[in-house]
Amino acid sequence: MTAQRPPLRERVVLVTGASGNVGRRVVARLASAEGVRRVVALDVREPDRQARREDVEYEIGDICDPALGKLLEQLGVDSVVH
């Protein structure tokens, strides 16, 4: 007899370097992934207007900034892709 795993709750995922080539691809995959409720894209620069997705939140910031922890808490982020 095997125990069933409880379903994963939906995640709020922050992606660092989200304006770069790889970051944009990761953001796009996560935005359509099952189990992901919200994607937050973080980068030190503003993304190109045509690269922005309506289903993604964009934040300007640096992962070296000590205030990042506060931002993660405010946004309810529980997973980070770096």
N, C-alpha and C positions, 0 to 999 in steps of 0.2 A: 504494500500500500504506500503510495507516495502522496505527500502533502502538496496541496495546491499553493502556489505563491499568490499573495495578494497582488492585485493590479498596481502598477506604478502610478503614482499621482502625476498629474500633468506638471511639467517642468517649466520654469522661467529660466531661460538660458541667455547668458551674456557672452558675446563673441568679441574677443579683442582683435585688433588689427583688421576690423571688419571692412575697411575701405579698400584694402589691397585685393589683389587677384584671388588668392586662396581664400581670404576672409569672406569675400562676396559669395563665393561658391558654398562655403560652409553655412553662411547665413541663409542662402536660398534653400539648401537641403533641410536645414533645421526648421525653417518657416513652414515647410510642408510635411514635416515628420509627425508621425503619430506619437502622442505622449508629450508633445511640446505645446504648451499653452501660449507662450509669448517668447519672442526673440528680441533681445536688446543688442544692437550693434554699437560697439565702442571703438573709436579711433581718435587719433590726435588731430585728424583733419576731417573737414566736412566732406561727405561723399558727393560724387557728381550727382546732379539732379536726376539724370536718366538712369543712374544705377540704384536709386532709392526704391524700396518696395513699400507699398501701402500697409502691408501686414507686419512690418518691422518697426520697432522704436529705435531712433538714432540718438546717441549721446556722444558729445565731444569730451574726450578725457584721455589721461595718460595713466597707464597701469602703475607708474612709479609714484603717483600722487597719493599721499596718505589718506586723502579724503575719499578714495575709491571704496573703501569699506563701508562708509556711510551711504554712498550711492547704491551699492549692492543691497544694503538693507532697505533703503527707501523704495527700491524697485521690486523687492521681493525675490531677488535672484537666488536660485538654489544650485545652479550649475554654471561653471565658467569653462569656455573653450578658449585656450590660449595657445 
